[in-house]
Amino acid sequence: MKPGDTAPLSGTYVEVGQGGGKVKRAQQIYVNQGETLPMLTSYSITIEHKGSMNVRNRQHCWKLVQV
C-alpha cells in the first residue's frame, strides 16, 4: 500500500521496498481501519546503462503483516 492511502484493515503495517522486499531498519506501525498511512521519505537512484546515466525516484511502501 502506498503512503497516504487509507488502511483497509486494522493491524500492524511494516515498511517494505518498492517491489515488496525487506528494508533495513524498517518502521512498524499499528493503524486502525480507515486511518491514513503515514508518508515515507522518497529517494533517488542512479542507473548507468551503456554509457548513459538515468536517475529514478523511488519510495518505500507499507505492507500489512498482522491483523
ChimeraX commands (.cxc) that place a marker at each C-alpha (Angstrom):
marker #1 position 0.00,0.00,0.00 radius 0.5
marker #1 position 1.27,3.45,-0.81 radius 0.5
marker #1 position 1.87,6.12,1.83 radius 0.5
marker #1 position -1.16,8.38,2.17 radius 0.5
marker #1 position -3.65,5.60,1.31 radius 0.5
marker #1 position -6.44,4.69,3.71 radius 0.5
marker #1 position -5.87,1.45,5.64 radius 0.5
marker #1 position -8.45,-1.19,4.59 radius 0.5
marker #1 position -7.90,-3.26,7.76 radius 0.5
marker #1 position -6.71,-2.58,11.29 radius 0.5
marker #1 position -3.34,-4.11,12.06 radius 0.5
marker #1 position 0.42,-3.81,12.08 radius 0.5
marker #1 position 1.99,-2.42,8.92 radius 0.5
marker #1 position 5.70,-2.65,8.09 radius 0.5
marker #1 position 7.79,-0.61,5.66 radius 0.5
marker #1 position 8.87,-2.57,2.55 radius 0.5
marker #1 position 10.78,-1.68,-0.61 radius 0.5
marker #1 position 9.13,-0.60,-3.84 radius 0.5
marker #1 position 8.96,-4.20,-5.07 radius 0.5
marker #1 position 7.91,-5.61,-1.68 radius 0.5
marker #1 position 11.39,-6.58,-0.46 radius 0.5
marker #1 position 12.80,-6.16,3.03 radius 0.5
marker #1 position 14.19,-2.82,4.22 radius 0.5
marker #1 position 16.96,-2.33,6.79 radius 0.5
marker #1 position 15.65,-0.67,9.96 radius 0.5
marker #1 position 12.06,-0.82,8.66 radius 0.5
marker #1 position 9.37,1.11,10.51 radius 0.5
marker #1 position 6.47,-0.76,12.10 radius 0.5
marker #1 position 3.20,0.96,12.94 radius 0.5
marker #1 position -0.27,-0.01,14.15 radius 0.5
marker #1 position -3.09,1.59,12.16 radius 0.5
marker #1 position -6.85,1.33,12.68 radius 0.5
marker #1 position -9.20,0.71,9.76 radius 0.5
marker #1 position -9.94,3.92,7.86 radius 0.5
marker #1 position -6.87,5.83,9.10 radius 0.5
marker #1 position -4.33,7.25,6.67 radius 0.5
marker #1 position -0.94,5.52,6.35 radius 0.5
marker #1 position 1.96,7.88,7.18 radius 0.5
marker #1 position 4.23,9.27,4.49 radius 0.5
marker #1 position 7.67,7.77,3.87 radius 0.5
marker #1 position 10.70,9.60,2.53 radius 0.5
marker #1 position 11.48,9.18,-1.16 radius 0.5
marker #1 position 14.97,8.63,-2.55 radius 0.5
marker #1 position 16.74,8.64,-5.91 radius 0.5
marker #1 position 18.94,6.03,-7.52 radius 0.5
marker #1 position 21.27,6.46,-10.48 radius 0.5
marker #1 position 21.38,3.72,-13.12 radius 0.5
marker #1 position 24.20,3.55,-15.67 radius 0.5
marker #1 position 23.44,1.57,-18.81 radius 0.5
marker #1 position 25.57,1.58,-21.95 radius 0.5
marker #1 position 27.21,4.87,-21.03 radius 0.5
marker #1 position 24.01,6.80,-20.23 radius 0.5
marker #1 position 23.06,7.80,-16.69 radius 0.5
marker #1 position 19.41,7.68,-15.63 radius 0.5
marker #1 position 18.02,8.92,-12.32 radius 0.5
marker #1 position 14.96,7.14,-10.91 radius 0.5
marker #1 position 12.86,8.28,-7.97 radius 0.5
marker #1 position 11.73,5.54,-5.58 radius 0.5
marker #1 position 9.56,5.36,-2.47 radius 0.5
marker #1 position 9.01,2.58,0.05 radius 0.5
marker #1 position 5.50,1.20,0.68 radius 0.5
marker #1 position 3.50,-0.26,3.59 radius 0.5
marker #1 position 2.60,-3.94,3.93 radius 0.5
marker #1 position 0.07,-5.43,6.37 radius 0.5
marker #1 position 1.81,-8.14,8.41 radius 0.5
marker #1 position -0.54,-8.80,11.33 radius 0.5
marker #1 position -4.29,-8.27,11.70 radius 0.5
marker link #1:1,2 radius 0.2
marker link #1:2,3 radius 0.2
marker link #1:3,4 radius 0.2
marker link #1:4,5 radius 0.2
marker link #1:5,6 radius 0.2
marker link #1:6,7 radius 0.2
marker link #1:7,8 radius 0.2
marker link #1:8,9 radius 0.2
marker link #1:9,10 radius 0.2
marker link #1:10,11 radius 0.2
marker link #1:11,12 radius 0.2
marker link #1:12,13 radius 0.2
marker link #1:13,14 radius 0.2
marker link #1:14,15 radius 0.2
marker link #1:15,16 radius 0.2
marker link #1:16,17 radius 0.2
marker link #1:17,18 radius 0.2
marker link #1:18,19 radius 0.2
marker link #1:19,20 radius 0.2
marker link #1:20,21 radius 0.2
marker link #1:21,22 radius 0.2
marker link #1:22,23 radius 0.2
marker link #1:23,24 radius 0.2
marker link #1:24,25 radius 0.2
marker link #1:25,26 radius 0.2
marker link #1:26,27 radius 0.2
marker link #1:27,28 radius 0.2
marker link #1:28,29 radius 0.2
marker link #1:29,30 radius 0.2
marker link #1:30,31 radius 0.2
marker link #1:31,32 radius 0.2
marker link #1:32,33 radius 0.2
marker link #1:33,34 radius 0.2
marker link #1:34,35 radius 0.2
marker link #1:35,36 radius 0.2
marker link #1:36,37 radius 0.2
marker link #1:37,38 radius 0.2
marker link #1:38,39 radius 0.2
marker link #1:39,40 radius 0.2
marker link #1:40,41 radius 0.2
marker link #1:41,42 radius 0.2
marker link #1:42,43 radius 0.2
marker link #1:43,44 radius 0.2
marker link #1:44,45 radius 0.2
marker link #1:45,46 radius 0.2
marker link #1:46,47 radius 0.2
marker link #1:47,48 radius 0.2
marker link #1:48,49 radius 0.2
marker link #1:49,50 radius 0.2
marker link #1:50,51 radius 0.2
marker link #1:51,52 radius 0.2
marker link #1:52,53 radius 0.2
marker link #1:53,54 radius 0.2
marker link #1:54,55 radius 0.2
marker link #1:55,56 radius 0.2
marker link #1:56,57 radius 0.2
marker link #1:57,58 radius 0.2
marker link #1:58,59 radius 0.2
marker link #1:59,60 radius 0.2
marker link #1:60,61 radius 0.2
marker link #1:61,62 radius 0.2
marker link #1:62,63 radius 0.2
marker link #1:63,64 radius 0.2
marker link #1:64,65 radius 0.2
marker link #1:65,66 radius 0.2
marker link #1:66,67 radius 0.2
view
